[in-house]
Amino acid sequence: MTDYGDTVLRLWGRQLYERQGEPLAWAEAVLEATSRPPTAVTAAMSGRLDALSDSPSDRATLLFRTVAKLAANLRGDGHYDADVGNRIGPLALQLGELEPPLASPIGDTLGHPPDGPTSLVTVHASELSVRATWAKWRICFSWRRDLREAHPRSVM
């Protein structure tokens, strides 16, 4: 996936998480939409990072670990990660892509991601992507200028 696509997903995930009035209830509904055993959902909601350790899907395991971290964050246990809730939506969406039968229930729980160039999230991601590209170019040019000043014969 491109940087632009990642930016769109990250922004969408953040906006999705920030809209939740009850983030734990929402996260639980996302886990339930994955059709994994209720015991795994309960374990993740209690903050256990090994809630789905026997799953053949790495993406599902990562989603359950992320929700477990969110549950621990909201209870004040463990190490705080300010962005953990933002990752739940994109991870669940990717799980739905990897396991097509889950796409519809997960999509219904999440709401569907922005599509099309006029979406506010897409427009904002585009602006961030352009700014990041210009920042990279400025760093590259300043590095080259500094190198040229230090070693005028080695760099044209």
JOURRA-V814860 format. One record per pair of residues at least 24 apart in sequence whose C-alpha atoms are under 8 Angstrom apart, sorted by sequence separation. I is the first residue (numbers start at 1). GAP is how many residues later the second one is. D is the distance in whole Angstrom. If there is no record, write none. Layout:
[[I GAP D] [I GAP D]]
This chain:
[[44 24 4] [47 24 5] [43 25 8] [46 25 7] [47 25 5] [63 25 6] [45 26 6] [46 26 8] [44 27 8] [63 28 6] [62 29 8] [63 29 7] [31 32 8] [59 32 7] [60 32 8] [31 33 7] [59 35 7] [60 35 6] [59 36 6] [28 39 8] [27 40 6] [24 46 8] [24 47 7] [27 61 7] [30 62 7] [35 67 8] [17 68 6] [18 68 8] [34 68 6] [17 69 6] [33 69 7] [16 70 7] [14 71 7] [15 71 8] [17 71 8] [34 71 8] [14 72 4] [17 72 8] [33 72 5] [34 72 7] [13 73 5] [14 73 7] [16 73 7] [33 73 5] [13 74 6] [13 75 7] [10 76 7] [13 76 5] [30 76 6] [33 76 7] [10 77 7] [12 77 8] [13 77 6] [12 78 8] [30 79 6] [10 80 7] [29 80 7] [30 80 7] [9 81 6] [16 94 8] [12 101 7] [12 102 7] [9 104 8] [12 109 6] [11 110 6] [8 113 6] [8 114 6] [11 114 7] [8 117 5] [7 118 6] [8 118 8] [4 121 7] [7 121 8] [4 122 7] [7 122 7] [4 125 6] [3 126 8]]
